């Protein structure tokens, strides 16, 4: 049945500490919350994180686009309706992926609640199985902040680390030395440069100086510099992880001929929702390209839950999972239960995996 009401509100939650990388520094969430209320009084909630330096979106622009289409979206009543809208408005969603993500996840949550089925069954994937294991993410505030973060992750027995590099070579060397000297069994490290370097030779010299075994390097060069990234991957002998440089299915044309060169970071908000994220993961699987299911800094448990749908469906090509920070990063979450990793970065799913929709209670 059609949606009775759609509402949108910004989400402003302070962080427990500032989170920084080469492209931005953030002290609170920057997100939108959409609620979809059905005719029988049930409601679903969705979240999107507009980022000007990722997709070109702003909070103000996202809200304007929402109000432009709100009336039409109230006629959506099934996942098939969502798929039709996505197909017909692909170019628009390319410009407003985070906003559409919030609308789509709210609708999927509502449809699941109305049908009494979890979101995985609504979109046609298998139910969540077992636990998920997340990466530690170390930001770039200062060397002291890095040391404190690393100590907390070590206390939880993390083995998988994503490290933000800064351009301060001396500090980045010290950070990598701490990682390699810690004696972590099965240590796995990837670096995230957030488009720090202009050319591959500069990036290669810098990264080799860090002297840390790598499983990959994320966004080392300017956004969309696929050729430079190909050369850098060949020089370093590790794949390049695409994040800002990969936002939609149509961009496979630039990378499909050399699958061993790439890993795609599939962030649900960046990709424009669960359905588009699943489409990217399906195409990546067909081409033999691994994926990371990533997260926007400051996500609440709504997007953590949505991302689990994608990660669970494509475990066979999943090399890492990011997010589930909950109140480790946020002063508070708007969801119950709060989805956050524990020992070894693991998040158990048994408390919500069979619940209708997302299985979360949201304080709106």
N, C-alpha and C positions, 0 to 999 in steps of 0.2 A: 504494500500500500504506500501511497505517497508520503513524503515527509511533511509533518505539520508545521514545524518551525526550525529554522537554522539560525544560530547565533555565533558571533565571533568576538573574542576578547584577547587582548595581548596578555602574555604571561611574563611577569617580572618577578624573578626570584633571585636574591643575591647568592653569589658563590661564597663558599667558605674561604676560598683564596682566589686571587686573580689567576686566570689561565692565559698564557701568552704563546704565540708562535711568530714566525717571520712575517705573517700577513696581518695579524691583529692581536689585540690584547682585550680581554673580556672579564668583567667583574660581576655580571649578572646575565640571566637568560635573555634571549631576544627571540621570542617565539609567539605563535598565535594558537589559540585554542578554539576549535569549532565544535559546537554541540548540535547534534541532529536529533530532534524529538519526533517520534512517530505518533500516529493517530491514537494508539492505545496507551500513550503515556510513557513508553519505554524511550530511553535516550542513549545515544552513542556519542563518544568524544574522540576527536582527532587532533593531531598536533603537527605543525610545520615550523621550520626554522629558516626564515628568509635571511640570506647572507649576500650582501652586495658584492663581496670579493669572491663568491663561489658561483652564484647564479644571476647576479645583477639585481636581485630583489631587495626591496626595503619593506619595513613593516607598513608604512603608509601606502605604498603601492600595492602590497598584498591585500590590504583591507579594501582599497578601492576596487580591485578586481573581484573580490568576494561580493561586494554589493552590486556589481554589474550583473552577476550571474545568479545571485541568490534565488530569485524567483524560479528560474529554469531548473536549478538543482533540486528544488522541492518536489519536482515531478519524478525524481529518481526513486525506484522502488526495489531494485534488485542488483546483483552484481553484473548481470547482463546489461542493464541500463548504464552502469558505470563504464563497462567496456566500450559500449557504443559511444558514450560521451568522450571518453579518452581518444578513441580512434578519430572522431570527427573534429576534435579540437586540439590535435597534437601540437600544432604550431603555437597556440596560445599557452598550453601547458608548458611548453619549452621555455616560455618567458616567465611563467609563474609556478614552477614546480613545487616549491614548499607550500604555497597557498593551496594548490590542488591536493597535495599530500594531506593537509589538515582536513579538507572536505572529504576526500576519499576514505581516510581512516575512520572518520566519524560515521560515515555511511556504512562501512563494513562492520563496525562495532554495533551499530543499530540493527542492521540486517541479521547479524548473528544472534543478537538478543531476541529479536522477534521470532527467529526460527529455532531458538534453543540450541544453537550449534556454535562451536568455536570458530574463529575467523579462518582457520586453515580449511575447514570444511566448506565455508562460504566461498572461498576463492579456488577450491578444487585441489588443494595439496594435502599431504598426510598430516595427521595430528602430531603435535610436539612429542618428541621422544627424548627421554633421559635429561641430562643437564647440558648447558652450554658453557664453554670455557672462554674467558675474555682475556684480552691483552692488557698489560699495564701501559699507560700512556704518560710519558714524562715530558712536561712542558719546559719553557725556556725562561722563566722569571729571573732566576739567578742560580748560581752554583749551590748556594745554601739551600734554596728551595728544592733544587734537584736532589740534593742529598737527603733531605727530609722525606720527599716523595719516595725515593728509592728505598729508604729504610722501611717505610710502611708497606710497600709492595713486597719487599723481602720477607717481612713478618708474615705475609699471607702466602708465601711460597710460590710467587709467580715465576714462570720460566720464559714467558713470551713478552717482549718489550718493544714498544714503539717510542722512539726518542726524537724529539723535535730538535733540529740543529739550528744554530743562531747566526752563523757567519763570524762568530768569535772563535777562531780556530783553537786557541789555547784552552778555552773553557770546554769546547766540545771534545777535545782530546782527553781532558780530565774526566769528563762524564763517561766516555767510552772506556777509559781505564778502570773506572769504578765498576762498570758492568763486568768486564772480563776478569777482574781480580776477585770478584765475589765468590767464585767457585760454584756457580749455579749449574746444576746438572741439566743437560739438554737446553742450554741457553739459546734462545732465538731472538735476534735483534733485527729490526728494520728502522730506517731513518726516514724522517719526514722533513723535507726542506721547504715546503710551502712556496715553491717557485723562487728560490733564493738566487740562483745563478743565471747569467745571461748566455753562457755557452758551455758546451760539454767539456771542453778542456779545463776550464776553471773548476767546474764541478768535480771532475775526475781527480785533479790534483788535490783538492780539499778532502774528498772522501777517502782517498788512499792514505792520507796523513792520519786518519782516525784509527787505522789499524784494528778494526773490529770485524769479525766475520759477520756478513750480512745475508739476510734472506731476500732483501729488496730495498730499493730507495724510492720514496714517494715524492712525486712532483718536484724533481730537482731543478727543472728549467722553466722557462716561461710557459704559460698555459698554451697548450696546443702545439708545442714544439716536438712533434712526434719523431721527426728525423734526427734531431739532436739527441733525443732520448734513446733512439735505436743505437746511435753511435756510442753513447755513454754506457748502455747495457753491454755492448760488445767489449768495451774497454775494461769494465769492472767484472764482467762475468756474472752479473746478477740481474734479475728482472727489474723493470721500472713499474712502480705502482701508480696507476692513474687515478686521480681524484677530481680536482677542478678541471682537468683535461678530458674527463669522460662523464657526460651528463645524460646521455640518451642513446638508444639503440642505433640511431643513424650514424654514430661515430665509429662503429665497428669497421666501416670501410677503410679507415685510416690505419687499423692495427691487425686486421684479420689474417694477413699473409705471413705474419711472424708471431704466432701465439706464444712461443717460449720467451719472448721478450717482455711480456706484459702480465700484470695482475691488475684487476679492476677493483677499486674501492666502491662498493655499492652502498651508498648511504640513502636510506629510503626517502628522507626529506629532499635531498638533492636531486634524486632521480624522478621525483614527481609521484610518489606513492608506492604502495605495495604492488599493484598490478604492473606498473612500468618496471619496477625493480625485478620482479619475477621474470619479465620478458628479457631484461638484460642478462640475468643469470642463466636463463635457458639458452640464449644465443652464445654466451660465453662457454657454456658446457659443450655445445655443439662444435665450437671452434677449438676446444682444448685450452681455454684461457682460465686460470684460477681466479677466484674472487676473495676479497675481504668484505665482510658485512660491517660497515663502519657506522659512525655516529657523529652527529653535530655536537659540539661542546655545549653543555647545558640542557640537553634533552631531559624531559621527564620520563617517567616509566611508560607513558603512552607510546612514544617512538621506540623505546627499548622493546616493548611487546610487539609492535609491528615488525621490527627488524627480525625478531625470532622466527616469524613466518617464513621469511626469505632464507635465513641461515639453515633452518631445519629442512627445507625442501631441497637444498643444494649442498648438503654436507660433503658430498663426494668431490666437490671442487673448492670447498671452503678451506682457506689456509690460515685465517685469523678472524676474530670477531672483536669489535670494539664497542664500548658503551657500558651500560648497566652501572653507571657511577652513583645514581641515586643520591642519597644524602652524604656520601663521601665528598661530593662537590657542591651540591645544592644545600642551602640553609634548610629547605623543606621540600618535600615533593607533594604534588597534588593528588597522588594516587595511593590507593591501598589495594593489594600490598605494594610496597615500594620495591621495585625490581633492581637489585644490586648484587654484584658478585661478592663471593666470600672467599674461603680458603682456596688457593690455587687458581683464583679467578673464576670459580665455578658458580653458576646460577642454576638452582634447581627449579624445575617448572611444574612439579606435581600439584602445587597449590592452586594453579590457575589454568592448566593446559586443557582441561575438559569443560571449563566454564563457558557459558554463551558469550559470543563476541570476543572482546579482548580479555574478559574476566577481571577487569579492574573496576574499582569504585573510585570515581573522580569527584573531588570537592571543587565544584565550579563557582 
